[in-house]
Amino acid sequence: MVQFLQSSGFSRGELARYAGLSADELAEPEARLSPSQMQRLWQLIQTRILPTITFSRQVRPLIARHLARGRVKVGAVAAELNMSRHTLYKKLKEENLTFAGLLEDVRREQALKYLHDRNRTLSEVAELLGFSELSAFSRAFKRWMGKSPAEFRAAC
């Protein structure tokens, strides 16, 4: 939690003051922080950081994690966010986005990352991205990038 807060722009001193700790105490492993100190840090995340993060930026990593495990189901992602599918769709719509569009964006980003790893076959990449067949992945990739995965990999 401390590392997350620091990566969000809070200095160690700010965090220490907010949690009621010295800078040295904050350097200790989080397991040594009291529940009330951890709660203060969590409140900082909830009040100062989460409101600045768009909803879609909260959904993207969940989609990526589900994608890595297999199929991405909107209901499972919504459940992780403690909301219904309808609410998830509604919140994305407020950003002029759809779940399917976000899923496609995450797949494209992951595809580019996976294709740079030459140890992975194209079939493996297709499977990791949740495509039923290599041909379906190839069609989607060509739509995204204007060239086939093999052509893209050869140009890397």
N, C-alpha and C positions, 0 to 999 in steps of 0.2 A: 504494500500500500504506500509506503514511504517513497519507494522508487517511482511508482506511478505518479504520485503528487509532484515529485521533483521533475519528472519528465514533462509535466504539465505546466512548468514554469515557476513553481514555488521553491524558494530557497530553503535550505536546511534550517536557517534561523527562523524564517516565517513559520515553518511547520512546527518547530520546537515551541515557539511562543503560543501558537494556536492549540497545541496539544498539552500545554502546561509542562513542558519538559526542558531540560537543558539540551544543548546541541550534542553533548556527549551521550546523554541518555537516548537521544534519537538515533545515534549511530549504532546502538545495540540492536541485536536481532529483534524483529517484531514480536517474537514469542515472549519477550521480556516486558513488553508494554502491557499496562493494565487494561482491563476491559473499558474503563472510562476513557483512557487515552486513545485507544483504538476507535472508540465511538466518536470522539471529537474529530479524529482524522477522517472517518467515514462521513461525518456531517459536512466536513469541508469539501469532500468530493461531491456530495449530493447538492450542496448549495452553491458552490462556486464553479464546479467543473462540468458536471452532467448537463446543466441547463445550456451550456455553450456548445455542446456537442449535438449536431443534428441527429435526428432519429435514425436516418439512413446510415449514418456512421456507426451507430450502435448495432444496427442489424447486420451490416457487412461481415464483421468477424464471426458472427453466429452462423451465417450462411457458409462461410469458408470452413468453419469447424465441422458443420454437418456434412458438407461436401466431402471432406476428408474421410468421414466415416461411412460414406455411401450416399444414399439418396437424401435430398433436402426436401423436407416436408414443412409447409408453411405453418401447420398446426404445432409442430415441435418447436419451431423458432418462436412462435407467438407464446407458447407455454414458458419458454425460457425467459421471456420478457414479462411474464405474469399478466398476459392479456389474451383476449380472444383473437381469432383470425381476423374477424371484422375490424377490430380496433387497430390491428397491425396494418391492414389494408388502408384504413382511413388515415392513419398517421403518415403513411407513405404518400398517399394521395395529396396531403397537405404540402408535400415537397415536390409535387408533380412527378412522382415516381410510382412504379409498380413493383411488386415482389418479383415477378418474372423478369423485369428489366434489371433489378439488382442482382438476381441470380445469374443472369447472362453476363453482367459486368464482372462479377466475381469469377465466373468461369473463364472469361477472357483473360483477366489478370493472372489467374492461376495457370492457364495454358501457356502464357508467355514465359512465366517462371519455369514451368516444367520442361518446356521445349529447350531451354538453355542447358538443361541437365541432359547431356548426351548418353548417359547411362540408362535412361528411361526409353523404352520403345514407344512408338506412337500409339500402339494399342494400350499400353500401360497408362499413358497420359489420358487417353479417351476414357478409360475405366475410372481413373482418379477423379475425373471431372463429371462423372455420372452419366456418360453417354452409353447407350446400349451397344453401339457398334462404332468401329473406327470410321466408317463412312459418314455417320451422323456427325461425329466430331469434325471430320474434314470439311463437311458442308458448312457447319457453323463457323469454323475457323476461317474459311475462305470468305464468308460473309463479313466477318469482323475485320480481317486484315487484308483482304484482296488477293491472298495467295494461299496455297495449301500449307498444311503444317510441315510437310517435307521440304517445300521450297523455302519456307521461313527458316527452318533449322539449318538448311544448307547455307543460307545467307548470313547466319550468326557467326 
